[in-house]
């Protein structure tokens, strides 16, 4: 049977390497994580605008008011099937 004995110095080196590794991983992942959050937020905001526009159309609200209220363009309203 092989017994592994780690001295205090070696253990501290291992911990230091682990911290460096974790910091490197964090530095690599963090920008992608933040980008994903931003993209998700934008998609959520767009979805809310589209849903609002659909509700306003159903209530017979004028297109120009919907454009002003949602910030969506007429082209976008067509693109998302809100108007023809």
N, C-alpha and C positions, 0 to 999 in steps of 0.2 A: 504494500500500500504506500502511495506517495503522499507524504505530508508536506503542505506548503506553509512555510512560515514567512510572514511578512513583517519586516521590521517596521518600527515607527516611522523611520525616514522614508522607506519605500511606500508605506501606506499614505503618507503625506504627499508624496510625489504622484501617486495614483489619484488621490483626491484633486490635486492641482490640475492634472491632465484632464480629469473628468469635467472640472469647472470650465477649462479652456474649450473643451469639446462642446459642452452645452452652450457656451457663449457663441461659438462659431455657428452652431446649428441655429440658434436664435437669430443671429445676424443674417443668415441665409433665408430663413423662413419668414421673418417679420415683415419685410416689404411685400411679399406675396400675400400674406395674411391681410395686411392693411389694404392692399389693392382689391382683394376679394370683398372686404367689408364695404369699400367705397362703391364697387360695382353693384353689390347687393342693395345698398341704400338707393342708388340711382334707379335700379329696376323697381324697387318698392315704391319710390316716388312716382315713377312713370305709371305703374299699375294703378296707383291711387288716382292720378289725373284721368286716366282712361275710364275708370269706374265712375268718377264724378261726371265726366262728360256724357257717359251713357245714361246716367240717371237724369241729367239735365235735358238731354234729348227726349227722353221718355215723357218729361214734364212739359215739352213743347217750348223750351227756352230757345231764344234766337241764337243762331250759330255764332254771331259776333260776340255775344255775351259769354258764350261757352269758351270761345277762344281767349277772351280776356280773363275769364275766371280761372281757367286751367293752365294757361300758358302754352297750350298745344296749338300748333298751326293748323290751318285748314287741310294742308297736305297730310299732316300727321293724323288728323281725324279720319281722313279717307284711308290712310295706310292701315289704321287699326280697326277699320270696318265700322266706325261710329257713324259716319255719313257716307253717302254714295256720290 
